[in-house]
Amino acid sequence: MDVLFNESEEMLQRSVREVLEHESPPDLPRAIETDPLGYSPDLWMKMAELGWLGLALPEEHGGQGLGLTYLGILSAELGRALAPVPFHCTQTAALTIAAAGTEAQRAEVLPKVASGEAILTWALTEDDPRFLTPEAVNMAAVEDGDDLVLTGTKLFVEHFEAADQCLVVCRTQGGSSGAEGISVLLVDTKSAGLSATDLVNIAKDKLSEVTFQGVRVPKANVVGTLHQGWPVVEAMVNRATALLSIQMSGGTRRALELAVEYSKHRDAFGRPIGSFQALAHTMADTLIWVDGCELVTYEALWRLEQGLPADMHVSQAKAFTSEKCLAAVRNANVVHGGIAATWELNLNLWFRRVSAWATRLGSVQEHRARVANAVLGPTGA
Amino acid sequence: MEFQFTPEEEALRTAVREFIAEHVTPEVLSEQADEGDEVGPHTQAMLGKMVERGWVRLGMPKEYGGQGGDLTHQFIVDEEFNRAGVFVGHNYGTGYTTIIKHGTQEQKDYFIPRMIRGEVQLGLGYTEPGGGTDLAGLKSTAVRDGDEYVINGQKMYGGNASTTHMYILVRTDPDVPKHQGLSVFLVPMDAPGVTFRPLKMMKDRSRPYGYTGAWAGESFFEDVRVPLSARLGEEGQGWELATSGLAIDRIGVTRYLRCTYRTDHVIDFLKSESFGDYAPREDPVVRDKVAELWTEREVYRLMTMRSLQMVKRDIPIVHESPAEKVWGPDHNVRAIEAIAQILGPYTQLTEGERAPRGGEFGDHLLMAWFVGIGHGSVHAMRDQIARRGLGLPKGR
């Protein structure tokens, strides 16, 4: 039980941090907020060059074949630097194709992901925001010859405009309910009948509402088994959630560091404000939370990597990080005082993103319900 | 990173469980439930068998009288015995480790075998009526007079009715900076001038899965004359002894279990019990709260593993063990206060058939906060985290 980084994990963390300090200073995410493309192609291609985009993809398809813990370390650093790239959504979809796709799908898509040529995303949530519940999936795909025809609306889709392909979760069996009758389709984002509008949000990163009007998708693009796609979705959701949690933790740690630095140099009543216990203890508690967020999330990532049961671990990680990171970035603001509310201070870049990320991929209550199922057993048993 | 025990560690756990099933008899358990810290004959016999297996003081460094074994192995052994309701850490805390490290041959020959047999019971005399957190500001004194020291002062909370010696920190030099003028003495309770007054605690009986006994004590020292050989370590070395002992005591299983039992036990209780037709486990609000407590507890488990691993890998502890010492006790308080609402009026019961788990929750409603006080309060720990972990300037 060695919960600390080993040497190669430390080395990855160090090298990624060094690169991003140089390649993604706070000016970059700030500039990308108003850029219509929504990400930095230069940084994206740099990441491809360094092998980061294929870090956890299979070696036979251009990846490095490393595990999810390594991807987590990378994600934490991207969160720390607020790197404006469609990394989380691309990896979420790519790992799903790597795990559940056909050999043809893997060979077609994964090398392009590793090389930076393809950006992917995924579409699960509709108007019902519940994230772990198959009942929240209602969009229908109707069979028509060799195609499935999609009609409906997906919400909160990351970087849809930049993406080449999108994994779409839908109902392929009319009249089905629950986990039955769900499929995952790989959809070309340039398909006829697709349109997207921005969901303008506090993070000012790219989220879309995507409307499907009779979008035709070949049956060959089903990822996993037709009508039996819910297990594929569950695995995708677990990976996406744990990766977002660690990204959020990485960003939060940086916000805390900024608060600590500020409090050492800002004087009040003739002393640095960091010497006042009210603030010192607030920051000490915040450090404990951030440490906890990382520990509990790396455990979830490690279990996913090992193929061990991980539903509970993923959910406790997300429930904990959503609550603690949100409070931690607020603490960082409070230490700064009024200046933290201004647009010009960089701290708000972290505050706005972490606050937005904490609302995504399942509520605290929903994740805790899954933890409760694990520790107390299901209801009505 | 690796978040599981090795096959070797799992095999050890299995062996310990088998041993417990065989050797932790009702007689041993009944000795454990008795007041005081004496080691009863059945427990003594069982400890002998544990020594044969190398399970006692397993992970403690050899220089401190341990086996120099693996800390994770010790964690596993201690965890299993504690969960079985047997406390096997008697006498192996601060006093034991510092006597081994700093004692004269004569002191070691006298104390160590007697401590192992349970004939010597040390009471820790740090805190005084005037203060605890500001330990170096203590007022008790020892003044050299020829071949003797003359001790005067008062100590609080350490010791109980079965204590044979007080392990006290006192001032031997008033003219140097306050951390430098302190020394440790081992004072027999029967020395002329020592009086002991038992201090009844508000949780008025001992229990397994507990924090403290029902009794602590106050000891008074009035012109107590002790030989030079009663001093442990050098004159002026007291602060070093006190802090090294606290650091050794701070890592490991004991606090982890004290701070997680309530969450584990309420989950066990809720899984099987109902109140009439009402099963709290079905209530979504209760489920949400239990999941929150469970998650906090899991975070604490990982923090405990982190500190343990840092010691194993010889990585200096910066803020990690104080962090554990804030998170665990604070969780413990949140847990018992949440349990008090989940179990409602049943929580307050300490005896009888209506009391959940024999009244465990009622006892701990009284004493959960106490883990946040002993061994350095959570607020003193936050000061340490702020200064060492965050590099913040010293506050006031």
Chai-1 contact restraints between the chains, C-beta under 6 A:
chainA,res_idxA,chainB,res_idxB,connection_type,confidence,min_distance_angstrom,max_distance_angstrom,comment,restraint_id
A,M1,B,F5,contact,1.0,0.0,6.0,A-B,restraint_1
A,M1,B,M305,contact,1.0,0.0,6.0,A-B,restraint_2
A,D2,B,E2,contact,1.0,0.0,6.0,A-B,restraint_3
A,D2,B,Q309,contact,1.0,0.0,6.0,A-B,restraint_4
A,V3,B,L302,contact,1.0,0.0,6.0,A-B,restraint_5
A,V3,B,M305,contact,1.0,0.0,6.0,A-B,restraint_6
A,V3,B,R306,contact,1.0,0.0,6.0,A-B,restraint_7
A,L4,B,Q309,contact,1.0,0.0,6.0,A-B,restraint_8
A,T69,B,M1,contact,1.0,0.0,6.0,A-B,restraint_9
A,V260,B,L390,contact,1.0,0.0,6.0,A-B,restraint_10
A,P272,B,P393,contact,1.0,0.0,6.0,A-B,restraint_11
A,G274,B,L392,contact,1.0,0.0,6.0,A-B,restraint_12
A,G274,B,P393,contact,1.0,0.0,6.0,A-B,restraint_13
A,S275,B,P393,contact,1.0,0.0,6.0,A-B,restraint_14
A,S275,B,G395,contact,1.0,0.0,6.0,A-B,restraint_15
A,Q277,B,G395,contact,1.0,0.0,6.0,A-B,restraint_16
A,A280,B,A386,contact,1.0,0.0,6.0,A-B,restraint_17
A,A280,B,L392,contact,1.0,0.0,6.0,A-B,restraint_18
A,A280,B,G395,contact,1.0,0.0,6.0,A-B,restraint_19
A,H281,B,R382,contact,1.0,0.0,6.0,A-B,restraint_20
A,M283,B,L390,contact,1.0,0.0,6.0,A-B,restraint_21
A,A284,B,R382,contact,1.0,0.0,6.0,A-B,restraint_22
A,A284,B,I385,contact,1.0,0.0,6.0,A-B,restraint_23
A,A284,B,A386,contact,1.0,0.0,6.0,A-B,restraint_24
A,L287,B,G389,contact,1.0,0.0,6.0,A-B,restraint_25
A,I288,B,A323,contact,1.0,0.0,6.0,A-B,restraint_26
A,I288,B,V326,contact,1.0,0.0,6.0,A-B,restraint_27
A,I288,B,W327,contact,1.0,0.0,6.0,A-B,restraint_28
A,G292,B,V299,contact,1.0,0.0,6.0,A-B,restraint_29
A,L295,B,L302,contact,1.0,0.0,6.0,A-B,restraint_30
A,V296,B,V299,contact,1.0,0.0,6.0,A-B,restraint_31
A,Y298,B,M1,contact,1.0,0.0,6.0,A-B,restraint_32
A,E299,B,F3,contact,1.0,0.0,6.0,A-B,restraint_33
A,W302,B,M1,contact,1.0,0.0,6.0,A-B,restraint_34
A,W302,B,F3,contact,1.0,0.0,6.0,A-B,restraint_35
A,Q316,B,T295,contact,1.0,0.0,6.0,A-B,restraint_36
A,Q316,B,E298,contact,1.0,0.0,6.0,A-B,restraint_37
A,A319,B,T295,contact,1.0,0.0,6.0,A-B,restraint_38
A,F320,B,T295,contact,1.0,0.0,6.0,A-B,restraint_39
A,Q365,B,D288,contact,1.0,0.0,6.0,A-B,restraint_40
A,R368,B,D288,contact,1.0,0.0,6.0,A-B,restraint_41
A,R368,B,A291,contact,1.0,0.0,6.0,A-B,restraint_42
A,V371,B,A291,contact,1.0,0.0,6.0,A-B,restraint_43
A,V371,B,W294,contact,1.0,0.0,6.0,A-B,restraint_44
A,A372,B,R287,contact,1.0,0.0,6.0,A-B,restraint_45
A,A372,B,V290,contact,1.0,0.0,6.0,A-B,restraint_46
A,A372,B,A291,contact,1.0,0.0,6.0,A-B,restraint_47
A,V375,B,I267,contact,1.0,0.0,6.0,A-B,restraint_48
A,V375,B,W294,contact,1.0,0.0,6.0,A-B,restraint_49
A,L376,B,R281,contact,1.0,0.0,6.0,A-B,restraint_50
A,T379,B,E282,contact,1.0,0.0,6.0,A-B,restraint_51
